[in-house]
Amino acid sequence: MNAKDVTYLPDETALLIIDPYNDFLSEGGKLWPQAKEVAEGVDLIAHMRTVLAAARDQGLQVFIVPHHQTVPSDYLTWDHLSPTQKRIIKAQTFAKGSWGAEWHPDFRPRERELVMNQHWSSSGFANTDLDLMLKQHGIRKVVLIGMKANTCVDTTARFGQELGYHVTLIRDAIGAFKWEEMSATFDINAPQYAHAILTTDEFVGIVQPQPHAAAS
């Protein structure tokens, strides 16, 4: 869909910030060494800040969609751990009570911005209250930013489309561990389900009113 064909009205649109943890987004985070190359390559933090600021300025509802915060006893009795969950156990990523499981300072929710129940795997919808809370706030369109492209962002976006939401991805406000993961998401997967794939500049240009041209 062309950017000029999309609208984002405040009473029906929510910005979903996926997993804005220090472990992902901050120097010193457990996953930052893996995320750094792509994050710096797309100027991820600056673009996420810009999208969030535009959403707040225009009155869009903001939802934080966080991954489960890990404790050592997690998964010990589970039958079917995913490879990612096995890595989380070993590294204690997003460990509850740790600095790594705190929000990146630029993406801390403000009053009336909502933090959803934590997701255990990749989907922000599965086994959480996200769908319920979106519906309770009259949301029909969701705009996704955050981490990471080929897992939690892609899966949450797909699930959202399956539930009937209009889905937008902001491609330079989403990060990953490898450029191949970005390509898999934005060049192969997302064009099959996303209603819009925009840059930060395109999104801001849509949601922020443009000044009228001076009369000649």
matplotlib code that plots the C-alpha trace (Angstrom):
import matplotlib.pyplot as plt

x = [0.0, 1.3, 1.9, -0.4, -3.3, -3.0, -4.6, -4.1, -6.9, -6.2, -9.4, -8.7, -4.9, -2.4, 1.4, 2.7, 6.3, 7.6, 10.1, 11.8, 14.1, 17.6, 18.8, 17.8, 18.3, 21.0, 24.7, 25.5, 22.4, 22.8, 21.5, 22.9, 26.1, 23.9, 21.5, 24.1, 25.1, 21.5, 20.3, 23.0, 22.7, 19.0, 19.4, 16.9, 16.7, 16.4, 13.6, 11.8, 11.9, 10.6, 7.7, 6.8, 6.9, 4.7, 2.2, 2.1, 1.8, -1.2, -2.9, -2.5, -2.8, 0.6, 0.9, 4.1, 4.1, 6.8, 8.4, 8.2, 10.7, 12.8, 13.3, 15.5, 12.6, 11.0, 10.4, 11.7, 8.6, 7.8, 7.5, 8.2, 10.7, 11.6, 15.2, 14.8, 13.4, 16.4, 18.7, 16.8, 17.2, 20.9, 21.5, 18.7, 17.7, 15.2, 15.9, 13.2, 14.5, 17.5, 18.6, 18.3, 14.5, 13.9, 12.6, 15.1, 14.9, 13.6, 10.6, 9.3, 5.5, 3.8, 0.6, -2.3, 0.0, -0.6, 1.7, 0.3, 0.7, 4.1, 4.3, 6.1, 7.2, 7.0, 3.4, 2.3, -1.3, -0.9, -1.9, -1.9, -4.5, -3.4, -6.4, -8.9, -7.3, -7.1, -10.8, -11.7, -10.0, -11.7, -8.5, -8.7, -5.2, -1.8, 1.6, 4.6, 8.1, 10.8, 12.5, 13.0, 11.9, 11.8, 10.4, 8.3, 7.5, 6.7, 4.7, 2.7, 1.9, 0.8, -1.4, -2.9, -3.8, -5.4, -7.5, -8.7, -6.5, -5.0, -1.2, 1.6, 5.3, 7.8, 10.8, 13.6, 12.1, 12.4, 15.7, 17.1, 20.3, 21.2, 20.5, 19.2, 16.5, 15.5, 15.3, 13.2, 10.7, 10.4, 11.1, 9.5, 7.1, 5.5, 4.4, 2.1, 0.2, 1.0, -1.3, 1.5, 5.3, 6.5, 9.7, 9.7, 9.6, 6.6, 4.7, 5.4, 4.4, 1.1, 0.2, 1.5, -0.7, 1.1, 1.2, -0.9, 1.1, 1.3, -1.1, 0.6]
y = [0.0, 3.4, 5.7, 8.4, 5.9, 5.3, 7.3, 7.0, 8.6, 8.9, 7.3, 4.1, 3.7, 2.4, 2.3, -1.0, -0.9, -4.4, -5.4, -2.1, -3.6, -2.5, -6.0, -5.4, -1.6, -0.3, -0.5, -3.2, -5.1, -8.9, -8.9, -5.5, -7.0, -9.0, -6.2, -3.4, -3.6, -3.5, -1.0, 1.4, 0.8, 1.8, 4.4, 2.4, 4.3, 7.7, 6.4, 4.7, 8.0, 9.9, 7.5, 7.6, 11.4, 11.7, 9.2, 11.0, 14.4, 13.2, 11.4, 7.8, 5.3, 3.8, 0.1, -1.5, -5.2, -6.9, -10.3, -12.5, -11.4, -14.4, -16.1, -19.1, -21.5, -20.7, -23.6, -26.3, -28.4, -27.5, -30.3, -28.3, -25.4, -23.5, -22.9, -19.3, -20.3, -22.6, -19.7, -17.5, -20.0, -20.1, -16.4, -15.3, -12.6, -10.0, -11.3, -10.1, -7.4, -6.7, -3.6, -5.5, -6.1, -2.4, -0.2, 1.6, 5.2, 6.7, 4.3, 4.3, 4.5, 7.6, 7.9, 6.3, 4.4, 0.7, -2.2, -5.5, -8.9, -10.4, -12.9, -16.1, -16.7, -14.4, -13.3, -10.3, -11.6, -15.2, -15.8, -12.0, -9.3, -7.3, -8.1, -7.4, -4.1, -3.0, -3.7, -2.0, 1.2, 1.0, 0.3, -0.9, -0.1, -1.0, 0.4, -1.7, -0.7, -2.4, -5.7, -7.9, -8.0, -11.7, -13.0, -10.9, -8.1, -10.4, -12.8, -10.1, -8.4, -11.6, -12.5, -9.0, -9.3, -12.6, -11.0, -8.3, -5.4, -3.1, -3.6, -1.2, -1.9, 1.0, -0.7, 1.7, 1.7, -2.1, -4.0, -7.5, -9.4, -9.8, -8.0, -11.3, -11.2, -7.7, -8.8, -11.9, -9.8, -6.7, -8.2, -11.6, -12.0, -8.7, -7.9, -11.0, -9.7, -6.1, -3.4, -0.8, -0.9, 2.6, 4.5, 6.8, 9.8, 8.5, 7.7, 11.1, 12.8, 11.0, 11.6, 15.2, 17.8, 19.7, 23.5, 25.1, 26.5, 30.2, 31.9, 33.2]
z = [0.0, -0.9, 2.1, 0.7, 0.9, 4.7, 7.6, 11.3, 13.3, 17.0, 18.1, 16.2, 16.1, 18.6, 18.6, 19.8, 21.1, 21.2, 23.9, 24.6, 27.2, 28.0, 27.2, 23.6, 23.1, 25.5, 25.6, 28.2, 27.5, 27.1, 23.5, 22.5, 20.9, 18.6, 17.9, 17.6, 13.9, 12.5, 15.2, 14.3, 10.6, 10.6, 13.4, 15.3, 18.6, 17.0, 14.7, 17.5, 19.5, 16.5, 15.9, 19.6, 19.8, 16.7, 18.1, 21.4, 19.7, 17.7, 20.6, 19.4, 22.2, 23.2, 24.2, 25.5, 24.5, 26.6, 26.6, 29.7, 32.4, 33.3, 36.7, 37.2, 37.7, 34.4, 31.9, 34.2, 33.9, 30.3, 27.7, 24.5, 24.9, 21.7, 20.8, 21.8, 25.2, 25.8, 25.0, 27.4, 30.2, 29.7, 29.5, 31.8, 29.3, 30.6, 34.1, 36.5, 38.8, 36.6, 34.8, 31.5, 32.2, 32.7, 29.9, 27.7, 29.2, 26.0, 25.9, 29.5, 29.4, 30.5, 32.5, 30.6, 28.3, 28.8, 29.5, 28.4, 30.0, 29.1, 26.2, 26.7, 23.1, 20.0, 19.7, 21.7, 21.3, 22.3, 26.0, 26.8, 27.2, 24.1, 21.9, 24.7, 25.6, 22.0, 21.5, 24.8, 23.5, 20.1, 18.2, 14.6, 13.4, 15.0, 14.2, 15.3, 16.3, 18.4, 18.6, 16.8, 13.2, 12.4, 15.8, 18.1, 15.6, 12.7, 14.8, 16.6, 13.3, 11.7, 14.6, 14.6, 10.9, 11.6, 14.3, 11.8, 12.7, 10.0, 10.5, 9.8, 10.2, 10.5, 8.9, 10.2, 13.7, 14.0, 14.6, 14.3, 14.9, 11.3, 8.0, 6.6, 9.3, 8.3, 4.7, 5.5, 7.4, 5.1, 1.7, 2.0, 5.0, 5.7, 2.1, 2.5, 5.5, 6.4, 5.1, 5.1, 5.4, 6.0, 7.0, 10.0, 7.7, 5.8, 9.0, 10.5, 7.3, 7.5, 11.1, 11.5, 9.9, 7.1, 7.1, 4.4, 1.5, 1.6, -0.7, -3.9]

ax = plt.figure().add_subplot(projection="3d")
ax.plot(x, y, z, "-o")
ax.set_aspect("equal")
plt.show()
